[in-house]
Amino acid sequence: MSISHQIEAVYQRALRLREQATTNPIDPTLLELALKDLYLVLEELQAVDTELHEQNQILNDTRVQVDLERQRYRTLFELAPDGYLVTDATGKIYHANRAAEILFAQPQAGLVGKPLMVLIEQGDWSEFQRRLAQPNPAKPWEVTLKSRQGEPITVAIATNFLKDSGPGATTILWSLRDISQQRRIEQQLQAAQADLQDLVVARTADLMQANAQLLQDLSDYRQGRPQ
């Protein structure tokens, strides 16, 4: 019998004892049984109370740990050197960290609620939509952000798609790394390499021309030398 049923049985017996006490003397045996049942129920209630207290303590400790973990990950999210976004399946922004705020040159509150696509250059929209329709987290890709001030910013994107508990619901985690400086350096190196190749070609042509002239002079000298 469950504790609730035991409490109900003791309660009903107490009612009967009360009714009997108003008309006839209480049967000692019945009183003893009622007190015994009451004592057992109280013992079980105390045990249940102790167990509930322990469970509540465990729940409180767990909640504290969860809060600490949440705060830890929130701090890591905010202080990460790369831009991080959390969006729905369509790319609508739910959360943005401080690095994303700098990348987009907009406050975090201004980013929340915006579709990510409107923040990138129109030339990258088709690739953006294709990536959303056919996610492949293993392959990073690049887009250029719309310039609000200064030069456009090229970012390397990595995504992680999380299936939520709701039917068909998806959360997307975005990592955006600013590679503008890297691309500029690569372009400068490519330009320097092209200049070097042009210089080598020009220098080679000069050397070949000088060598041909030297051979011609030598031939002329030999032809003009007395026998």
C-alpha positions in Angstrom: 0.0 0.0 0.0 1.4 3.4 -1.0 2.0 6.1 1.6 -1.0 8.2 0.3 -3.3 5.2 0.8 -2.0 4.6 4.3 -2.6 8.2 5.2 -6.2 8.0 3.8 -6.8 4.7 5.8 -5.5 6.3 9.0 -7.6 9.4 8.3 -10.8 7.3 7.9 -10.0 5.4 11.1 -9.6 8.6 13.0 -12.9 9.8 11.7 -14.6 6.6 13.0 -12.9 7.0 16.4 -14.2 10.5 16.6 -17.7 9.5 15.7 -17.5 6.7 18.3 -16.1 9.0 21.0 -19.2 11.2 20.7 -21.6 8.3 21.5 -19.7 5.4 23.2 -16.5 4.9 25.0 -13.6 4.2 22.6 -12.5 0.6 22.2 -8.9 0.4 23.6 -8.0 -2.1 20.9 -9.2 0.1 18.1 -7.5 3.1 19.6 -4.2 1.1 19.9 -4.5 0.0 16.3 -5.2 3.6 15.1 -2.2 4.9 17.1 0.0 2.2 15.7 -1.1 3.0 12.1 -0.6 6.7 12.8 2.9 6.0 14.1 3.8 3.9 11.1 2.5 6.5 8.7 4.5 9.2 10.5 7.6 7.1 10.2 7.1 6.7 6.5 6.3 10.4 6.1 9.6 11.2 7.9 11.5 8.8 5.6 9.8 10.3 2.5 10.6 13.8 3.8 14.2 12.8 4.2 14.4 11.3 0.7 12.7 14.4 -0.8 15.2 16.6 1.0 18.1 14.6 -0.4 16.6 14.7 -3.9 16.1 18.4 -3.6 19.7 18.9 -2.5 20.9 16.8 -5.5 18.7 18.9 -7.8 20.0 22.1 -6.3 23.6 21.0 -6.7 22.9 19.9 -10.3 21.2 23.2 -11.1 24.2 25.1 -9.7 26.6 22.9 -11.8 24.4 23.5 -14.9 24.4 27.2 -14.2 28.2 27.2 -13.8 28.6 25.3 -17.1 26.2 27.6 -18.9 28.1 30.6 -17.6 31.4 29.1 -18.6 30.3 28.4 -22.1 28.7 31.8 -22.3 32.0 33.4 -21.3 33.9 31.3 -23.9 31.3 32.2 -26.5 31.6 35.9 -25.7 35.4 36.1 -25.5 36.2 33.8 -28.5 38.5 35.6 -31.0 36.4 34.4 -33.9 32.9 35.6 -34.6 30.2 33.2 -33.4 26.5 33.2 -34.3 23.5 31.0 -33.4 20.7 31.0 -36.0 17.7 29.0 -37.0 17.5 26.8 -40.1 16.9 29.9 -42.3 19.9 31.8 -41.0 18.0 34.2 -38.7 20.3 35.3 -35.9 19.5 34.4 -32.3 22.8 35.1 -30.6 26.0 36.9 -31.6 29.3 37.3 -29.7 31.5 40.3 -29.3 33.8 39.3 -32.2 30.8 39.1 -34.5 29.8 42.6 -33.3 33.2 43.8 -34.5 33.1 41.9 -37.8 29.7 43.3 -38.8 30.3 46.7 -37.2 27.0 46.4 -35.5 26.0 46.0 -31.8 25.0 42.6 -30.7 21.4 43.7 -30.1 21.2 45.0 -33.6 22.3 41.7 -35.1 19.7 39.6 -33.2 16.6 39.0 -35.4 18.4 39.8 -38.7 18.8 37.2 -41.5 22.5 36.5 -41.9 22.2 36.6 -45.7 21.4 40.4 -45.7 24.8 41.0 -44.0 26.9 39.4 -46.8 27.6 40.6 -50.3 24.9 39.8 -52.8 27.3 37.9 -55.0 27.6 35.2 -52.3 23.8 34.8 -51.7 23.4 31.8 -54.1 26.3 29.9 -52.4 24.9 30.8 -49.0 21.4 29.4 -49.9 23.0 26.3 -51.4 24.9 25.7 -48.2 21.8 26.0 -46.1 19.9 23.6 -48.3 22.7 21.1 -48.5 24.8 21.4 -45.3 28.2 19.9 -45.2 30.0 20.9 -42.0 33.2 19.2 -43.1 33.8 21.8 -45.9 34.5 25.4 -44.7 33.6 28.1 -47.2 34.2 31.8 -47.7 31.9 34.8 -48.0 32.5 38.6 -48.1 30.6 40.7 -45.6 29.0 43.9 -46.6 31.2 46.8 -45.9 29.8 49.4 -43.5 33.1 51.1 -43.1 36.5 50.6 -44.7 37.3 47.6 -46.9 35.0 44.5 -47.3 35.8 41.7 -44.9 36.3 38.1 -46.2 35.5 35.4 -43.6 35.9 31.7 -43.6 32.8 30.0 -42.3 32.3 26.7 -40.5 28.9 25.5 -39.5 27.4 22.9 -37.2 23.8 21.8 -37.6 22.0 20.7 -34.4 18.6 19.0 -34.5 16.3 20.3 -31.8 13.6 18.4 -29.9 10.8 20.1 -31.9 9.7 18.5 -35.1 11.9 19.7 -38.0 13.6 22.3 -35.8 17.2 23.0 -36.5 19.8 25.3 -34.8 22.9 26.3 -36.7 26.1 27.3 -35.0 28.3 29.5 -37.1 32.1 30.2 -36.8 33.3 33.2 -38.8 37.0 33.8 -39.0 38.3 37.1 -40.5 40.8 36.1 -43.3 40.9 39.5 -45.0 44.5 40.1 -44.0 45.5 36.6 -45.0 43.9 37.1 -48.5 45.6 40.5 -48.9 49.0 38.9 -48.0 48.3 36.1 -50.5 47.4 38.7 -53.2 50.6 40.6 -52.4 52.7 37.5 -52.7 51.0 36.5 -55.9 51.7 40.0 -57.3 55.3 39.8 -56.1 55.7 36.4 -57.7 54.2 37.7 -61.0 56.6 40.6 -60.9 59.5 38.3 -60.2 58.5 36.0 -63.1 58.3 39.1 -65.4 61.7 40.2 -64.1 63.2 36.7 -64.7 61.7 36.6 -68.2 63.1 40.1 -69.0 66.5 39.3 -67.5 66.6 36.0 -69.4 65.8 37.9 -72.6 68.6 40.4 -71.9 71.1 37.7 -71.2 70.1 35.8 -74.4 70.5 39.0 -76.4 73.8 39.8 -74.8 75.0 36.2 -75.4 73.9 36.4 -79.1 75.7 39.7 -79.5 78.8 38.2 -77.9 78.7 35.2 -80.2 78.3 37.6 -83.2 81.2 39.7 -82.1 83.3 36.6 -81.7 82.4 35.4 -85.1 83.1 38.7 -86.6 86.5 38.8 -84.9 87.4 35.4 -86.2 86.4 36.3 -89.7 88.4 39.4 -89.6 91.5 37.8 -88.1 94.6 37.5 -90.5 95.4 34.0 -91.8 
